[in-house]
Amino acid sequence: MPNSVTHVILTAVLVALFRDYVAHKKKFTLNMVFLGGVAGLLPDIDVPLYWLVHDFLGFQVPYFHRLFTHSLAFILLFLALGIFFFFKNKHVAILFFIVTFGVFFHIVLDFLLLGTVMPFYPFSLAEYGLNLLSYVKLTNFIEGLDAFVLLAWLFYEERKHKILDFI
């Protein structure tokens, strides 16, 4: 699995690019970009939940990482909430659509880069994954991926928004 920072930054970068080139900037705020980054980490919420249930509360439960929170059902949950709110409050609906994208992108990264996901859980335990980074022979590539993504994003932000002017 890509590191947590990779999930957050890559998702935030894609949401920021959407904001810069597609959306209306006054309606699509930087807070929404932040929400996208946080949502990019949301499927891994099952890890601290496991620690809480198993290690802190002492319940003997099997490790449940990458089950429900890495399935299409988890994505559809947020998509359904977005569609529901679309007819009641479009601003709240947009927030749920951003979360849907973040969750979706997290699962895609896990599927593509390292390991497997069970997209049809709880209906099927079949696992799928391309595991592309398993073919990379550089031992520290995953750790360096975070740094590379962060530097690329900072380079883009400096070119596009002149962020050094604010330091």
HELIX and SHEET records of a PDB file:
HELIX    1   1 SER A    4  TYR A   21  1                                  18    
HELIX    2   2 LEU A   30  ALA A   39  1                                  10    
HELIX    3   3 LEU A   42  ILE A   45  5                                   4    
HELIX    4   4 ASP A   46  TYR A   50  1                                   5    
HELIX    5   5 TRP A   51  PHE A   56  3                                   6    
HELIX    6   6 PHE A   68  HIS A   70  5                                   3    
HELIX    7   7 LEU A   72  PHE A   86  1                                  15    
HELIX    8   8 LYS A   90  LEU A  113  1                                  24    
HELIX    9   9 LEU A  132  TYR A  135  5                                   4    
HELIX   10  10 PHE A  141  HIS A  161  1                                  21    
HELIX   11  11 ILE A  163  PHE A  166  5                                   4    
END                                                                             
